[in-house]
Amino acid sequence: MYDFLLITHNIFRWIVILLAIYVLITNYQGWKKAGPFTNKNKIINTVFVGTLDLQLLIGLVLYFFYSTATKLAFANMAEAMHDKVLRFWTVEHLLGMVIAVTLAHIGSVVSKRAKTDPEKFRKAFIYFTIVIIIILLSIPFAFRGVERPLNPFEHLSN
């Protein structure tokens, strides 16, 4: 079950990044061109936030039930905070992603409530840009010292 969830979580990482790029482009263009905020725009933003929710749910299941890193950290949290890898998986990754998903929800609501269409696009663009920055900072890339393989299936061969 761990392998399935981890592969799914890693695949969704790429789906989230690709959706994020698309959402940023469409909201930026809508804002700058003062276009109409259509039902399609609302759906795109909602799909992005929903994908983040699903990604967070999978991550929480991994975190609380399957992760050897969090189990090890919970056994001695004080020592885990001195280990950058354990601290990343136990605190930094989770906290960053929860903050990002929360801000995505806030941004979606704030955008929908805006009075004008360009304002809807602008607010969505600003909130989702912040969300994406937080997500990118919280992904286990090599510069963090906690790299996950870019290929979601790579860890199976180890």
C-alpha positions in Angstrom: 0.0 0.0 0.0 2.9 2.3 0.8 4.4 2.0 -2.7 1.0 2.6 -4.3 0.3 5.7 -2.3 3.8 7.1 -2.8 3.7 6.6 -6.5 0.3 8.2 -6.6 1.5 11.1 -4.5 4.5 11.5 -6.8 2.4 11.4 -10.0 0.1 14.0 -8.5 3.1 16.2 -7.8 3.5 16.6 -11.6 -0.3 17.0 -12.2 -0.4 19.8 -9.6 2.6 21.5 -11.2 1.2 21.3 -14.7 -2.2 22.5 -13.5 -0.6 25.3 -11.6 1.2 26.6 -14.7 -2.1 26.4 -16.6 -4.1 28.2 -13.9 -1.5 30.9 -13.6 -1.4 31.5 -17.3 -5.2 31.6 -17.7 -5.7 33.9 -14.7 -2.9 36.2 -15.7 -4.2 36.5 -19.2 -7.8 37.0 -18.0 -6.6 39.8 -15.7 -4.4 41.6 -18.2 -6.9 41.3 -21.1 -9.9 42.2 -18.8 -11.7 39.2 -20.2 -14.9 37.6 -18.9 -14.5 35.3 -15.9 -16.4 32.4 -17.4 -17.7 29.1 -15.9 -14.7 27.5 -17.6 -12.3 29.7 -15.5 -14.2 28.9 -12.4 -14.0 25.1 -13.1 -10.2 25.3 -13.9 -9.6 27.1 -10.6 -11.8 24.6 -8.7 -10.1 21.6 -10.3 -6.7 23.0 -9.3 -7.9 23.4 -5.7 -9.5 20.0 -5.7 -6.3 18.4 -7.0 -4.4 20.1 -4.1 -7.0 18.6 -1.7 -6.6 15.1 -3.1 -2.8 15.5 -3.0 -3.0 16.6 0.6 -5.2 13.7 1.6 -2.9 11.2 0.1 0.0 12.9 1.8 -1.8 12.9 5.2 -2.4 9.1 4.9 1.3 8.6 4.1 2.3 10.9 6.9 0.1 9.3 9.7 0.0 5.7 8.7 2.9 4.7 6.4 5.9 7.0 6.6 8.9 5.5 8.3 10.4 9.0 8.6 7.5 10.3 10.6 7.3 7.2 12.8 11.0 7.6 13.5 10.6 11.3 14.3 7.6 10.8 16.5 9.6 8.3 18.6 12.0 11.1 19.5 10.8 14.5 18.3 13.6 16.5 20.0 16.3 14.6 18.2 14.3 14.6 14.9 14.3 18.4 14.9 18.1 18.3 14.7 18.1 16.0 11.7 17.3 18.1 8.5 15.8 15.1 6.7 13.5 14.1 9.5 12.6 17.7 10.3 11.7 18.3 6.6 9.4 15.3 6.4 7.9 15.7 9.9 7.3 19.4 10.0 8.4 21.5 7.0 6.8 19.5 4.1 3.5 19.1 6.0 3.3 22.6 7.2 4.1 24.1 3.9 1.5 22.0 2.1 -1.2 22.6 4.6 -0.6 26.4 4.4 -0.6 26.2 0.6 -3.9 24.3 0.4 -5.5 26.6 2.9 -4.4 29.7 0.9 -5.6 28.0 -2.3 -9.1 27.7 -0.7 -9.0 31.3 0.5 -7.9 32.5 -2.9 -10.6 30.6 -4.6 -13.3 32.1 -2.4 -11.9 35.6 -2.5 -11.7 35.4 -6.3 -15.3 34.2 -6.7 -16.5 37.0 -4.4 -14.7 39.8 -6.3 -17.0 42.3 -8.0 -15.5 42.5 -11.5 -14.1 39.8 -13.8 -10.6 41.4 -14.0 -10.6 41.5 -10.1 -11.5 37.8 -10.0 -8.6 36.9 -12.3 -6.2 39.2 -10.4 -7.1 37.8 -7.0 -6.9 34.2 -8.2 -3.5 34.9 -9.9 -2.0 36.5 -6.8 -3.2 33.9 -4.4 -2.3 31.0 -6.6 1.1 32.4 -7.3 1.8 32.5 -3.5 0.4 29.0 -3.2 2.7 27.7 -6.0 5.7 29.3 -4.5 5.0 27.7 -1.1 4.4 24.3 -2.8 7.7 24.6 -4.8 9.6 25.4 -1.6 7.9 22.4 0.1 8.6 19.8 -2.5 11.5 17.5 -1.8 13.9 18.7 -4.5 17.6 18.1 -4.3 18.4 21.6 -3.1 16.5 20.8 0.1 18.7 17.8 0.7 15.6 15.5 0.8 15.2 14.7 -2.9 12.6 12.4 -4.2 13.2 11.0 -7.6 11.7 13.1 -10.5 10.4 9.8 -12.0 7.5 8.7 -9.7 8.3 5.0 -10.3 12.1 5.2 -9.7 12.1 4.3 -6.0 10.6 0.9 -6.8 13.8 -0.3 -8.4 15.8 0.6 -5.2 
